[in-house]
Amino acid sequence: MLMNKEKRKQLAEKGWIETTVEDFLDLTPEESAYIELKLLLSRSLKERRESLHLSQETLAERIESSQSRISKMEAGDPTVSLDLLIRTLLSLGATPEEIGSMFAAK
């Protein structure tokens, strides 16, 4: 969401500067892309689980995990690995081709 020009001007007059997340966190392009991919998989996992009308608890039982872990996966928690996200999507019936197309569509 973009800030309106007047608000931007007011903040600049008070010494605030406008920057990007990448600059603020000093992320490399690779780190930024990695984060975006994880978030893409997290959103896809939640959408697929909901489209299958599964609760987080039911999915957790299916993959022998916990509801809190599913919640972390869907929230993009940094402790969740890409491997776990992909394996969980596969357990929900996603094909490798579908997962690949998620990346291609980004």
NUKE-564924 format. One record per residue (C-alpha): residue number from 1; residue in one letter; x negated, y negated, z negated. Coordinates in nm, 3 decimals. Each point is the difference from the previous one (the first is absolute). Example, Ala and Ser with C-alpha at 12.3 -4.5 7.8 and 13.67 -1.06 7.14 Angstrom:
BEGIN
<site><nr>1</nr><rest>a</rest><X>-1.230</X><Y>0.450</Y><Z>-0.780</Z></site>
<site><nr>2</nr><rest>s</rest><X>-0.137</X><Y>-0.344</Y><Z>0.066</Z></site>
end
This chain:
BEGIN
<site><nr>1</nr><rest>m</rest><X>0.000</X><Y>0.000</Y><Z>0.000</Z></site>
<site><nr>2</nr><rest>l</rest><X>-0.140</X><Y>-0.335</Y><Z>0.100</Z></site>
<site><nr>3</nr><rest>m</rest><X>-0.004</X><Y>-0.296</Y><Z>-0.232</Z></site>
<site><nr>4</nr><rest>n</rest><X>0.166</X><Y>-0.319</Y><Z>0.122</Z></site>
<site><nr>5</nr><rest>k</rest><X>-0.228</X><Y>-0.285</Y><Z>0.104</Z></site>
<site><nr>6</nr><rest>e</rest><X>0.097</X><Y>-0.234</Y><Z>-0.286</Z></site>
<site><nr>7</nr><rest>k</rest><X>-0.073</X><Y>0.262</Y><Z>-0.268</Z></site>
<site><nr>8</nr><rest>r</rest><X>-0.331</X><Y>0.082</Y><Z>0.168</Z></site>
<site><nr>9</nr><rest>k</rest><X>-0.092</X><Y>-0.370</Y><Z>0.004</Z></site>
<site><nr>10</nr><rest>q</rest><X>0.090</X><Y>-0.043</Y><Z>-0.369</Z></site>
<site><nr>11</nr><rest>l</rest><X>-0.213</X><Y>0.297</Y><Z>-0.101</Z></site>
<site><nr>12</nr><rest>a</rest><X>-0.294</X><Y>-0.116</Y><Z>0.212</Z></site>
<site><nr>13</nr><rest>e</rest><X>0.015</X><Y>-0.341</Y><Z>-0.169</Z></site>
<site><nr>14</nr><rest>k</rest><X>-0.034</X><Y>0.178</Y><Z>-0.335</Z></site>
<site><nr>15</nr><rest>g</rest><X>-0.311</X><Y>0.185</Y><Z>0.118</Z></site>
<site><nr>16</nr><rest>w</rest><X>0.153</X><Y>0.333</Y><Z>0.099</Z></site>
<site><nr>17</nr><rest>i</rest><X>-0.127</X><Y>0.167</Y><Z>0.314</Z></site>
<site><nr>18</nr><rest>e</rest><X>0.176</X><Y>0.237</Y><Z>0.237</Z></site>
<site><nr>19</nr><rest>t</rest><X>-0.170</X><Y>0.332</Y><Z>0.071</Z></site>
<site><nr>20</nr><rest>t</rest><X>0.071</X><Y>0.356</Y><Z>0.104</Z></site>
<site><nr>21</nr><rest>v</rest><X>0.011</X><Y>0.306</Y><Z>-0.221</Z></site>
<site><nr>22</nr><rest>e</rest><X>-0.307</X><Y>0.131</Y><Z>0.182</Z></site>
<site><nr>23</nr><rest>d</rest><X>-0.200</X><Y>-0.315</Y><Z>-0.073</Z></site>
<site><nr>24</nr><rest>f</rest><X>0.122</X><Y>-0.030</Y><Z>-0.358</Z></site>
<site><nr>25</nr><rest>l</rest><X>-0.096</X><Y>0.360</Y><Z>-0.081</Z></site>
<site><nr>26</nr><rest>d</rest><X>-0.307</X><Y>-0.008</Y><Z>0.225</Z></site>
<site><nr>27</nr><rest>l</rest><X>0.119</X><Y>0.305</Y><Z>0.193</Z></site>
<site><nr>28</nr><rest>t</rest><X>-0.171</X><Y>0.129</Y><Z>0.308</Z></site>
<site><nr>29</nr><rest>p</rest><X>0.220</X><Y>0.065</Y><Z>0.305</Z></site>
<site><nr>30</nr><rest>e</rest><X>-0.040</X><Y>0.373</Y><Z>-0.071</Z></site>
<site><nr>31</nr><rest>e</rest><X>0.117</X><Y>-0.036</Y><Z>-0.360</Z></site>
<site><nr>32</nr><rest>s</rest><X>0.296</X><Y>-0.207</Y><Z>0.110</Z></site>
<site><nr>33</nr><rest>a</rest><X>0.096</X><Y>0.259</Y><Z>0.266</Z></site>
<site><nr>34</nr><rest>y</rest><X>-0.033</X><Y>0.282</Y><Z>-0.255</Z></site>
<site><nr>35</nr><rest>i</rest><X>0.237</X><Y>-0.176</Y><Z>-0.239</Z></site>
<site><nr>36</nr><rest>e</rest><X>0.249</X><Y>-0.066</Y><Z>0.280</Z></site>
<site><nr>37</nr><rest>l</rest><X>-0.006</X><Y>0.368</Y><Z>0.100</Z></site>
<site><nr>38</nr><rest>k</rest><X>0.063</X><Y>0.113</Y><Z>-0.356</Z></site>
<site><nr>39</nr><rest>l</rest><X>0.291</X><Y>-0.241</Y><Z>-0.032</Z></site>
<site><nr>40</nr><rest>l</rest><X>0.140</X><Y>0.120</Y><Z>0.332</Z></site>
<site><nr>41</nr><rest>l</rest><X>-0.010</X><Y>0.362</Y><Z>-0.120</Z></site>
<site><nr>42</nr><rest>s</rest><X>0.153</X><Y>-0.096</Y><Z>-0.336</Z></site>
<site><nr>43</nr><rest>r</rest><X>0.292</X><Y>-0.179</Y><Z>0.164</Z></site>
<site><nr>44</nr><rest>s</rest><X>0.048</X><Y>0.289</Y><Z>0.244</Z></site>
<site><nr>45</nr><rest>l</rest><X>0.003</X><Y>0.250</Y><Z>-0.285</Z></site>
<site><nr>46</nr><rest>k</rest><X>0.269</X><Y>-0.189</Y><Z>-0.187</Z></site>
<site><nr>47</nr><rest>e</rest><X>0.211</X><Y>-0.044</Y><Z>0.314</Z></site>
<site><nr>48</nr><rest>r</rest><X>-0.025</X><Y>0.369</Y><Z>0.089</Z></site>
<site><nr>49</nr><rest>r</rest><X>0.080</X><Y>0.114</Y><Z>-0.356</Z></site>
<site><nr>50</nr><rest>e</rest><X>0.304</X><Y>-0.228</Y><Z>-0.013</Z></site>
<site><nr>51</nr><rest>s</rest><X>0.119</X><Y>0.107</Y><Z>0.346</Z></site>
<site><nr>52</nr><rest>l</rest><X>-0.008</X><Y>0.360</Y><Z>-0.123</Z></site>
<site><nr>53</nr><rest>h</rest><X>0.199</X><Y>-0.105</Y><Z>-0.309</Z></site>
<site><nr>54</nr><rest>l</rest><X>-0.267</X><Y>0.134</Y><Z>-0.235</Z></site>
<site><nr>55</nr><rest>s</rest><X>-0.072</X><Y>-0.146</Y><Z>-0.341</Z></site>
<site><nr>56</nr><rest>q</rest><X>-0.356</X><Y>-0.070</Y><Z>-0.103</Z></site>
<site><nr>57</nr><rest>e</rest><X>0.036</X><Y>0.280</Y><Z>-0.254</Z></site>
<site><nr>58</nr><rest>t</rest><X>0.114</X><Y>0.252</Y><Z>0.263</Z></site>
<site><nr>59</nr><rest>l</rest><X>-0.289</X><Y>-0.093</Y><Z>0.228</Z></site>
<site><nr>60</nr><rest>a</rest><X>-0.241</X><Y>0.028</Y><Z>-0.293</Z></site>
<site><nr>61</nr><rest>e</rest><X>0.120</X><Y>0.354</Y><Z>-0.069</Z></site>
<site><nr>62</nr><rest>r</rest><X>-0.039</X><Y>0.086</Y><Z>0.368</Z></site>
<site><nr>63</nr><rest>i</rest><X>-0.367</X><Y>-0.105</Y><Z>0.006</Z></site>
<site><nr>64</nr><rest>e</rest><X>-0.070</X><Y>0.113</Y><Z>-0.357</Z></site>
<site><nr>65</nr><rest>s</rest><X>-0.065</X><Y>-0.348</Y><Z>-0.129</Z></site>
<site><nr>66</nr><rest>s</rest><X>0.178</X><Y>-0.249</Y><Z>-0.226</Z></site>
<site><nr>67</nr><rest>q</rest><X>0.267</X><Y>-0.261</Y><Z>0.060</Z></site>
<site><nr>68</nr><rest>s</rest><X>-0.239</X><Y>-0.272</Y><Z>-0.118</Z></site>
<site><nr>69</nr><rest>r</rest><X>-0.253</X><Y>0.109</Y><Z>0.263</Z></site>
<site><nr>70</nr><rest>i</rest><X>0.264</X><Y>-0.025</Y><Z>0.272</Z></site>
<site><nr>71</nr><rest>s</rest><X>0.084</X><Y>-0.347</Y><Z>-0.127</Z></site>
<site><nr>72</nr><rest>k</rest><X>-0.367</X><Y>-0.098</Y><Z>0.021</Z></site>
<site><nr>73</nr><rest>m</rest><X>-0.023</X><Y>0.142</Y><Z>0.351</Z></site>
<site><nr>74</nr><rest>e</rest><X>0.299</X><Y>-0.203</Y><Z>0.116</Z></site>
<site><nr>75</nr><rest>a</rest><X>-0.130</X><Y>-0.316</Y><Z>-0.169</Z></site>
<site><nr>76</nr><rest>g</rest><X>-0.337</X><Y>0.020</Y><Z>0.175</Z></site>
<site><nr>77</nr><rest>d</rest><X>-0.192</X><Y>0.052</Y><Z>-0.322</Z></site>
<site><nr>78</nr><rest>p</rest><X>-0.375</X><Y>-0.008</Y><Z>0.070</Z></site>
<site><nr>79</nr><rest>t</rest><X>-0.053</X><Y>0.324</Y><Z>-0.194</Z></site>
<site><nr>80</nr><rest>v</rest><X>0.196</X><Y>0.195</Y><Z>0.263</Z></site>
<site><nr>81</nr><rest>s</rest><X>-0.212</X><Y>0.155</Y><Z>0.275</Z></site>
<site><nr>82</nr><rest>l</rest><X>0.076</X><Y>-0.005</Y><Z>0.370</Z></site>
<site><nr>83</nr><rest>d</rest><X>-0.023</X><Y>0.378</Y><Z>-0.016</Z></site>
<site><nr>84</nr><rest>l</rest><X>0.284</X><Y>0.024</Y><Z>-0.251</Z></site>
<site><nr>85</nr><rest>l</rest><X>0.219</X><Y>-0.241</Y><Z>0.197</Z></site>
<site><nr>86</nr><rest>i</rest><X>-0.051</X><Y>0.195</Y><Z>0.321</Z></site>
<site><nr>87</nr><rest>r</rest><X>0.050</X><Y>0.341</Y><Z>-0.163</Z></site>
<site><nr>88</nr><rest>t</rest><X>0.322</X><Y>-0.124</Y><Z>-0.160</Z></site>
<site><nr>89</nr><rest>l</rest><X>0.130</X><Y>-0.137</Y><Z>0.329</Z></site>
<site><nr>90</nr><rest>l</rest><X>-0.076</X><Y>0.335</Y><Z>0.161</Z></site>
<site><nr>91</nr><rest>s</rest><X>0.189</X><Y>0.178</Y><Z>-0.280</Z></site>
<site><nr>92</nr><rest>l</rest><X>0.301</X><Y>-0.218</Y><Z>0.087</Z></site>
<site><nr>93</nr><rest>g</rest><X>-0.010</X><Y>0.125</Y><Z>0.357</Z></site>
<site><nr>94</nr><rest>a</rest><X>-0.204</X><Y>-0.274</Y><Z>0.167</Z></site>
<site><nr>95</nr><rest>t</rest><X>-0.211</X><Y>0.135</Y><Z>0.283</Z></site>
<site><nr>96</nr><rest>p</rest><X>-0.360</X><Y>-0.099</Y><Z>0.064</Z></site>
<site><nr>97</nr><rest>e</rest><X>0.125</X><Y>-0.172</Y><Z>0.314</Z></site>
<site><nr>98</nr><rest>e</rest><X>0.251</X><Y>-0.207</Y><Z>-0.200</Z></site>
<site><nr>99</nr><rest>i</rest><X>-0.267</X><Y>-0.103</Y><Z>-0.247</Z></site>
<site><nr>100</nr><rest>g</rest><X>-0.231</X><Y>-0.091</Y><Z>0.287</Z></site>
<site><nr>101</nr><rest>s</rest><X>0.273</X><Y>-0.209</Y><Z>0.159</Z></site>
<site><nr>102</nr><rest>m</rest><X>0.040</X><Y>-0.190</Y><Z>-0.329</Z></site>
<site><nr>103</nr><rest>f</rest><X>-0.359</X><Y>-0.114</Y><Z>0.039</Z></site>
<site><nr>104</nr><rest>a</rest><X>0.042</X><Y>-0.074</Y><Z>0.369</Z></site>
<site><nr>105</nr><rest>a</rest><X>0.311</X><Y>-0.210</Y><Z>-0.060</Z></site>
<site><nr>106</nr><rest>k</rest><X>-0.181</X><Y>-0.215</Y><Z>-0.255</Z></site>
end
